[in-house]
């Protein structure tokens, strides 16, 4: 039950943070971004707990960037292409794929992933008594 509570908390927090981030920088968001942000913070927590936060931070960030980018692409295909909700469109961005992901946002996501990894690790430790993260760069 503790683990379920932990992941629900991380999901809600990730959703709130990502939704607020989009409101602040874009002026609007969509409920699907709340869901996606929550899934991403849950993944950050899960991957850290799985490796006991022992992997170098660059490796954790790389793992999370791949996950976030894949989720962004899949979500984009579903909500933008299949459902036609037009939540975002990166066709005017460099190095984009079907307007759903692009290199500039992958770079932005890497910074958000690093912050999310640090946040989720310490929150899991402080709130749920998980193992204390031992972040290292190399």
Backbone torsions as a table, in degrees:
resi	resn	phi	psi	omega
1	UNK	NA	-35.8	178.3
2	UNK	-60.9	-45.2	-178.4
3	UNK	-64.3	-40.3	177.8
4	UNK	-60.6	-47.3	178.3
5	UNK	-59.5	-41.6	-179.7
6	UNK	-61.2	-47.1	-178.1
7	UNK	-71.1	-35.5	175.8
8	UNK	-64.6	-42.1	177.4
9	UNK	-61.5	-47.3	-179.2
10	UNK	-63.8	-38.6	178.0
11	UNK	-62.0	-48.0	-179.3
12	UNK	-64.5	-43.1	179.7
13	UNK	-64.8	-44.5	178.4
14	UNK	-61.9	-40.0	177.7
15	UNK	-63.7	-45.6	179.7
16	UNK	-62.3	-46.6	-177.9
17	UNK	-63.1	-47.7	-177.2
18	UNK	-67.9	-40.5	178.2
19	UNK	-61.6	-45.7	178.8
20	UNK	-64.2	-39.2	177.8
21	UNK	-58.7	-45.8	179.1
22	UNK	-66.9	-41.0	177.9
23	UNK	-59.6	-45.0	-177.9
24	UNK	-64.8	-45.6	-174.0
25	UNK	-91.3	-29.1	-178.9
26	UNK	-106.6	-20.7	-178.0
27	UNK	89.4	-5.6	178.7
28	UNK	-160.1	165.9	174.8
29	UNK	-151.1	-169.1	-177.9
30	UNK	-143.9	149.0	-177.1
31	UNK	-57.7	-28.3	179.1
32	UNK	-65.4	-26.3	178.0
33	UNK	-73.4	-30.2	172.6
34	UNK	-62.6	-48.9	-179.8
35	UNK	-60.5	-46.8	-178.7
36	UNK	-63.8	-44.6	178.3
37	UNK	-60.3	-38.4	177.9
38	UNK	-66.4	-43.7	178.2
39	UNK	-60.5	-39.9	-178.5
40	UNK	-65.9	-44.9	179.7
41	UNK	-66.8	-34.3	174.5
42	UNK	-61.5	-42.1	178.9
43	UNK	-64.4	-42.1	179.2
44	UNK	-56.4	-45.0	179.8
45	UNK	-64.9	-49.3	-177.4
46	UNK	-59.0	-47.4	-176.9
47	UNK	-65.2	-36.8	178.7
48	UNK	-66.6	-46.2	179.0
49	UNK	-64.7	-35.3	-179.1
50	UNK	-63.0	-41.1	-179.4
51	UNK	-98.5	10.4	-178.9
52	UNK	54.8	34.7	178.5
53	UNK	56.5	21.0	-175.0
54	UNK	-87.3	-22.7	178.5
55	UNK	-65.7	149.2	176.3
56	UNK	-58.2	149.2	-176.9
57	UNK	-58.4	-38.4	-179.6
58	UNK	-61.2	-35.7	179.7
59	UNK	-71.3	-41.1	176.8
60	UNK	-63.4	-42.8	178.2
61	UNK	-62.8	-44.9	178.6
62	UNK	-59.0	-45.3	178.1
63	UNK	-60.1	-44.5	-177.8
64	UNK	-71.5	-35.8	177.4
65	UNK	-63.9	-41.9	177.2
66	UNK	-61.9	-44.6	179.4
67	UNK	-62.2	-49.8	-177.8
68	UNK	-61.9	-44.4	-179.4
69	UNK	-63.8	-42.3	177.9
70	UNK	-63.4	-43.1	178.8
71	UNK	-65.1	-40.0	178.1
72	UNK	-62.7	-41.9	179.8
73	UNK	-65.8	-48.5	-179.7
74	UNK	-62.4	-45.9	178.5
75	UNK	-61.2	-42.5	178.9
76	UNK	-61.6	-43.9	178.7
77	UNK	-60.7	-43.5	-178.3
78	UNK	-69.7	-55.8	-171.8
79	UNK	-79.1	-32.7	-177.4
80	UNK	-91.4	-42.7	-175.7
81	UNK	-89.6	-54.6	-176.3
82	UNK	-72.0	-49.0	-176.1
83	UNK	-87.7	-17.6	177.7
84	UNK	69.1	28.5	-178.1
85	UNK	-79.7	-15.3	176.6
86	UNK	50.8	52.7	179.7
87	UNK	-71.7	-38.8	174.8
88	UNK	-151.8	163.9	-179.6
89	UNK	-153.1	112.9	-179.0
90	UNK	-100.0	19.1	-176.0
91	UNK	-62.5	-22.8	179.2
92	UNK	-89.8	3.0	-178.9
93	UNK	-95.7	153.0	177.4
94	UNK	-71.2	148.6	175.7
95	UNK	51.5	54.4	-179.9
96	UNK	-102.4	160.2	178.2
97	UNK	-126.1	110.5	-179.3
98	UNK	54.7	20.3	179.8
99	UNK	74.7	8.2	-174.9
100	UNK	-103.2	-30.6	174.9
101	UNK	-138.0	156.3	177.6
102	UNK	-155.1	157.5	-176.1
103	UNK	-58.8	-44.7	179.9
104	UNK	-57.6	-37.3	180.0
105	UNK	-77.7	-26.9	172.8
106	UNK	-62.9	-40.4	177.5
107	UNK	-64.4	-44.5	177.1
108	UNK	-61.5	-42.6	179.4
109	UNK	-61.4	-31.6	-179.7
110	UNK	-64.0	-39.5	176.2
111	UNK	-67.1	-41.4	177.9
112	UNK	-65.3	-36.7	178.3
113	UNK	-64.8	-44.7	178.6
114	UNK	-58.8	-46.7	178.5
115	UNK	-63.3	-41.3	179.8
116	UNK	-65.8	-37.3	177.5
117	UNK	-64.3	-47.3	179.5
118	UNK	-62.4	-47.0	-179.2
119	UNK	-61.6	-49.4	-176.2
120	UNK	-65.4	-37.4	179.7
121	UNK	-63.6	-47.8	-178.8
122	UNK	-72.1	-36.8	176.9
123	UNK	-64.9	-41.2	177.6
124	UNK	-61.1	-37.6	178.9
125	UNK	-71.1	-51.0	-175.4
126	UNK	-69.6	-42.3	-174.1
127	UNK	-90.0	-30.8	-173.0
128	UNK	-120.8	8.7	176.0
129	UNK	57.6	31.5	174.0
130	UNK	-73.3	168.4	178.5
131	UNK	-56.6	138.8	-179.8
132	UNK	-68.2	131.4	179.0
133	UNK	-63.8	143.9	176.4
134	UNK	-122.5	71.9	-175.6
135	UNK	-69.4	140.2	173.5
136	UNK	-147.5	151.9	-174.4
137	UNK	-80.2	-42.1	-177.4
138	UNK	-110.8	NA	NA
